[in-house]
Amino acid sequence: MSQVERIGVSLEEELLSKFDKLIAKQGYQSRSEAIRDLVRQQLSDMQVGDPKAKAVAAVTLVYDHHSTKLMEKITSLQHSHLLQTISAMHIHLGEHDCLEIIVLRGRVGEIKKTAENIISIKGVKLGRINFVTMEQHND
């Protein structure tokens, strides 16, 4: 682990009280760990804005598996982007609806394009892309 540097942070009493309640509810053992996670999240969110940044993303879909050739189209798009597709998980939600989670790896722009192509297939009821960057900023 790299060396830790101590800093001071000034917060209004009400803001600090709300922050303490939030992190206690989330199970943090210390303010420092919660603040580190907030900083990491902000840095990751900033990198996701760069289409060339390396990332992984979970593409979550809900769809009716009875839709004509929908599963075949989803699978075909995954295979046509094989270098990006890491894994996929298929879950039956009910008689008609399925949940599919597809994990893609690559550059943010490429992942976004592939994910949007999958989400826009006729029959997909709901789709979301959740990115996590793989690089740390060295700024």
C-alpha positions in Angstrom: 0.0 0.0 0.0 1.2 3.5 -0.8 2.1 6.0 1.9 -0.9 7.8 3.5 -0.9 11.5 3.8 -3.0 13.3 6.5 -5.1 16.3 5.5 -7.6 18.5 7.3 -11.2 19.1 6.1 -13.6 21.7 7.5 -17.3 21.0 7.4 -20.3 22.7 8.8 -21.7 20.9 11.9 -25.0 20.0 10.2 -23.2 18.6 7.0 -20.8 16.6 9.1 -23.7 15.2 11.2 -25.5 14.1 8.0 -22.3 12.6 6.6 -21.6 10.7 9.8 -25.2 9.2 9.7 -24.8 8.3 6.1 -21.5 6.5 6.5 -22.6 4.7 9.7 -25.7 3.4 7.8 -23.4 2.3 4.9 -21.1 0.5 7.4 -17.9 2.6 7.1 -15.5 2.2 10.0 -14.1 5.7 9.6 -14.6 9.0 7.9 -11.3 8.6 6.2 -12.3 5.4 4.4 -15.6 7.0 3.3 -13.8 10.1 2.0 -11.3 7.9 0.1 -14.2 6.1 -1.6 -15.9 9.3 -2.5 -12.6 10.6 -4.1 -12.1 7.3 -6.0 -15.7 7.5 -7.3 -15.3 11.1 -8.5 -12.0 10.2 -10.3 -13.6 7.2 -11.9 -16.7 9.2 -13.0 -14.4 11.8 -14.5 -12.5 9.1 -16.5 -15.8 7.6 -17.8 -16.2 10.9 -19.6 -13.1 10.1 -21.7 -14.1 7.8 -24.6 -10.5 6.5 -24.8 -10.2 5.5 -21.1 -10.0 1.8 -20.3 -13.1 0.5 -18.5 -15.4 -2.4 -17.7 -19.1 -2.1 -17.8 -22.1 -4.1 -16.7 -24.9 -3.8 -19.3 -28.1 -4.8 -17.6 -31.1 -5.7 -19.8 -34.7 -6.7 -19.1 -36.5 -8.2 -22.0 -39.3 -10.5 -23.1 -37.6 -13.7 -24.2 -40.5 -14.4 -26.5 -39.6 -11.4 -28.7 -38.7 -12.6 -32.1 -35.1 -13.6 -32.4 -34.2 -11.1 -29.6 -31.9 -13.5 -27.7 -30.1 -14.4 -31.0 -29.5 -10.7 -31.8 -28.1 -10.1 -28.3 -25.8 -13.1 -28.5 -24.8 -12.1 -32.1 -23.8 -8.6 -30.9 -21.8 -10.1 -28.1 -20.0 -12.5 -30.4 -19.3 -9.8 -33.0 -17.5 -7.8 -30.2 -15.8 -10.9 -28.6 -12.7 -9.0 -27.5 -15.0 -6.8 -25.4 -17.4 -9.3 -23.9 -16.0 -10.9 -20.7 -19.1 -12.7 -19.4 -22.8 -12.8 -19.6 -25.4 -14.0 -17.1 -29.0 -14.9 -17.9 -31.7 -14.9 -15.2 -35.4 -15.9 -15.6 -37.6 -13.3 -13.9 -40.9 -14.8 -14.8 -42.9 -16.5 -17.5 -41.9 -13.9 -20.1 -39.2 -11.5 -18.7 -35.5 -12.2 -18.4 -32.6 -10.2 -17.0 -29.3 -10.3 -18.8 -26.1 -8.9 -17.4 -23.3 -8.6 -20.0 -19.8 -7.5 -18.9 -17.8 -5.6 -21.5 -14.2 -4.5 -21.3 -12.4 -2.0 -23.5 -12.4 1.7 -24.2 -15.3 3.7 -22.9 -16.4 4.9 -26.3 -16.4 1.3 -27.8 -18.2 -0.1 -24.8 -20.8 2.6 -25.0 -21.4 2.0 -28.7 -21.7 -1.7 -28.2 -24.0 -1.4 -25.2 -26.3 1.1 -26.9 -26.6 -1.2 -29.9 -27.7 -4.0 -27.6 -30.0 -1.8 -25.5 -31.7 -0.4 -28.6 -32.7 -3.9 -30.0 -36.5 -4.1 -30.4 -37.9 -6.1 -27.5 -35.5 -4.8 -24.8 -37.7 -3.2 -22.2 -35.1 -1.7 -20.0 -31.3 -1.3 -20.3 -28.6 0.4 -18.3 -24.8 0.7 -18.6 -22.7 0.9 -15.4 -19.1 1.8 -15.9 -16.0 1.2 -13.7 -12.7 2.6 -15.0 -9.6 0.5 -15.0 -6.9 3.2 -15.0 -6.0 5.6 -12.2 -5.2 9.2 -13.0 -1.6 10.1 -12.5 -2.2 13.9 -12.6 
